[in-house]
Amino acid sequence: MTDDSSLHHTALSSPDSGRLPDETAGIADGATADGNIHVGYWDGAADDRTLDQATDRLTDLVAGRLAAAPGRHLLDVGCGTGRPALRIARATGARVSGISVSHEDIDLARIRADADALGDRVDFRYADACALPFEAASFDGAWAIESMMHIPDRVAALSEIARTLRPGSPLVVTDVLLRSPVTGDAADLVRRTCRAFRSPSLPEPAELRSALDRAGLELVEFNDIGEQVRRTYQAFADAFGDIAPSADERHHEFFTFTRSLPRFGALPQIGYVFLVARRP
């Protein structure tokens, strides 16, 4: 796993889960970074990591905050097609349970787990983050990579995650962040981005802090790493560039919109949150 010391963080002393649509997930999985459908992390302009390496780097930073180790059971909320869960399980020896509301994601994730001979330590199931099918205090840690942006009731989801965590266990959340309100053309671009990715809205800093507090979680770190992930938007636009859906394709809007991702990612109001919370 990669050392997380380069993550620029600020320690604080106070203060219906979804992914891509089923029919889209398989195509996105093949078009993006070796199955990763989340942002990459680069230290700066001189960092020459590929998109694949940078997306794995973000996963490693998440794992570092989880203190994953053999014997620990972790929850992946919005597991996508399973690459982060499998990478963390393989590198740390931890057990991982992943959930998604995409049947296609779950099928692909299970195929990956079997191919990697990790089916005994990693399981994936269809489940809603607001109604987790797990007993209270089941997990030693949890993470949600780009899941909160898809969840309408974030307090409910965070409360459910908190319920399933053992006391003292961490939760790591990473997601696209709306740093400040947008108006005019920028607001229209954000609205179209949310519509294309089936997001009710992008989380804002104050909303996330309030939701964590209402869920009974203690905020430990709140980092905006927007500049370190910004290169992803152009890379994803390039990855999807060869897909030319027909006008009657159900997800024509999604694939067409990916050409606008670089403009969206360049908005100064768009950041990326990397936060760590803890169940007291």
LINDAPE-V688753 format. One record per residue. N is the residue number from 1. RES is the residue in three letters. PSI is psi in degrees with one decimal (999 if undefined). Layout:
N/RES/PSI
N/RES/PSI
//
This chain:
1/MET/151.3
2/THR/139.1
3/ASP/137.2
4/ASP/15.2
5/SER/-19.1
6/SER/-6.2
7/LEU/117.1
8/HIS/105.4
9/HIS/159.5
10/THR/115.5
11/ALA/137.7
12/LEU/135.9
13/SER/-16.8
14/SER/-161.3
15/PRO/999
16/ASP/94.3
17/SER/133.6
18/GLY/165.2
19/ARG/-151.8
20/LEU/154.1
21/PRO/152.9
22/ASP/-48.6
23/GLU/-20.5
24/THR/-27.9
25/ALA/-44.2
26/GLY/-40.4
27/ILE/-44.3
28/ALA/-39.6
29/ASP/-41.7
30/GLY/-27.4
31/ALA/-23.4
32/THR/-167.1
33/ALA/87.5
34/ASP/38.5
35/GLY/-11.7
36/ASN/127.4
37/ILE/48.6
38/HIS/173.0
39/VAL/162.2
40/GLY/162.4
41/TYR/122.6
42/TRP/141.3
43/ASP/-34.5
44/GLY/-169.4
45/ALA/-30.6
46/ALA/-8.3
47/ASP/117.0
48/ASP/21.6
49/ARG/145.2
50/THR/169.0
51/LEU/-42.5
52/ASP/-47.4
53/GLN/-37.3
54/ALA/-35.7
55/THR/-38.8
56/ASP/-34.0
57/ARG/-42.1
58/LEU/-43.6
59/THR/-41.9
60/ASP/-36.2
61/LEU/-39.5
62/VAL/-47.9
63/ALA/-37.3
64/GLY/-33.9
65/ARG/-17.8
66/LEU/-14.2
67/ALA/45.6
68/ALA/141.0
69/ALA/162.5
70/PRO/139.5
71/GLY/-14.8
72/ARG/142.9
73/HIS/121.9
74/LEU/152.3
75/LEU/128.8
76/ASP/108.7
77/VAL/109.1
78/GLY/62.3
79/CYS/-7.2
80/GLY/-140.6
81/THR/15.7
82/GLY/-6.5
83/ARG/-46.9
84/PRO/-43.7
85/ALA/-43.7
86/LEU/-38.3
87/ARG/-44.8
88/ILE/-42.7
89/ALA/-43.8
90/ARG/-41.3
91/ALA/-27.8
92/THR/-17.0
93/GLY/2.4
94/ALA/158.8
95/ARG/144.4
96/VAL/134.4
97/SER/125.1
98/GLY/144.4
99/ILE/151.1
100/SER/156.8
101/VAL/17.6
102/SER/114.8
103/HIS/-37.3
104/GLU/-44.4
105/ASP/-48.0
106/ILE/-43.6
107/ASP/-46.4
108/LEU/-39.7
109/ALA/-41.7
110/ARG/-38.7
111/ILE/-43.3
112/ARG/-44.6
113/ALA/-42.6
114/ASP/-42.2
115/ALA/-32.3
116/ASP/4.5
117/ALA/40.5
118/LEU/11.6
119/GLY/-18.9
120/ASP/-16.0
121/ARG/-10.1
122/VAL/125.1
123/ASP/148.5
124/PHE/139.8
125/ARG/155.9
126/TYR/122.2
127/ALA/153.3
128/ASP/134.8
129/ALA/-22.4
130/CYS/-1.8
131/ALA/68.2
132/LEU/136.0
133/PRO/46.8
134/PHE/150.4
135/GLU/159.6
136/ALA/146.0
137/ALA/43.7
138/SER/-22.4
139/PHE/150.3
140/ASP/-0.2
141/GLY/160.5
142/ALA/156.9
143/TRP/156.7
144/ALA/102.3
145/ILE/111.6
146/GLU/42.8
147/SER/-36.4
148/MET/-31.8
149/MET/-17.4
150/HIS/-5.1
151/ILE/119.4
152/PRO/-42.9
153/ASP/87.3
154/ARG/-30.1
155/VAL/-44.2
156/ALA/-43.5
157/ALA/-45.9
158/LEU/-34.5
159/SER/-40.0
160/GLU/-42.9
161/ILE/-45.4
162/ALA/-40.2
163/ARG/-37.1
164/THR/-6.3
165/LEU/143.0
166/ARG/150.3
167/PRO/135.9
168/GLY/-4.8
169/SER/148.2
170/PRO/154.4
171/LEU/129.3
172/VAL/126.9
173/VAL/128.0
174/THR/140.1
175/ASP/158.3
176/VAL/138.6
177/LEU/133.7
178/LEU/101.6
179/ARG/-38.6
180/SER/162.1
181/PRO/150.9
182/VAL/152.3
183/THR/166.7
184/GLY/-136.7
185/ASP/-35.9
186/ALA/-40.5
187/ALA/-39.5
188/ASP/-40.5
189/LEU/-40.2
190/VAL/-41.8
191/ARG/-43.6
192/ARG/-33.9
193/THR/-46.4
194/CYS/-41.9
195/ARG/-42.4
196/ALA/-36.3
197/PHE/10.9
198/ARG/47.8
199/SER/129.7
200/PRO/-33.3
201/SER/159.4
202/LEU/136.5
203/PRO/146.6
204/GLU/155.7
205/PRO/-49.9
206/ALA/-37.5
207/GLU/-44.2
208/LEU/-44.1
209/ARG/-44.2
210/SER/-42.3
211/ALA/-41.4
212/LEU/-43.7
213/ASP/-45.2
214/ARG/-25.8
215/ALA/-3.0
216/GLY/23.3
217/LEU/142.0
218/GLU/123.1
219/LEU/126.3
220/VAL/-46.0
221/GLU/144.7
222/PHE/107.3
223/ASN/137.2
224/ASP/106.6
225/ILE/31.0
226/GLY/-38.8
227/GLU/-29.2
228/GLN/-18.6
229/VAL/-4.5
230/ARG/-28.8
231/ARG/-20.7
232/THR/-38.1
233/TYR/-41.8
234/GLN/-39.7
235/ALA/-40.1
236/PHE/-39.2
237/ALA/-39.6
238/ASP/-39.7
239/ALA/-37.3
240/PHE/-3.7
241/GLY/-28.6
242/ASP/-5.7
243/ILE/120.0
244/ALA/86.7
245/PRO/150.0
246/SER/162.4
247/ALA/-26.7
248/ASP/5.3
249/GLU/133.3
250/ARG/-36.9
251/HIS/33.6
252/HIS/-42.6
253/GLU/-41.6
254/PHE/-52.1
255/PHE/-34.6
256/THR/-39.2
257/PHE/-26.7
258/THR/-21.8
259/ARG/-21.4
260/SER/-2.5
261/LEU/-41.7
262/PRO/-38.1
263/ARG/-40.4
264/PHE/-48.0
265/GLY/-23.1
266/ALA/-10.8
267/LEU/129.0
268/PRO/-19.7
269/GLN/-9.4
270/ILE/118.0
271/GLY/-162.9
272/TYR/119.7
273/VAL/139.5
274/PHE/103.9
275/LEU/152.5
276/VAL/128.0
277/ALA/171.3
278/ARG/139.7
279/ARG/119.7
280/PRO/999
//
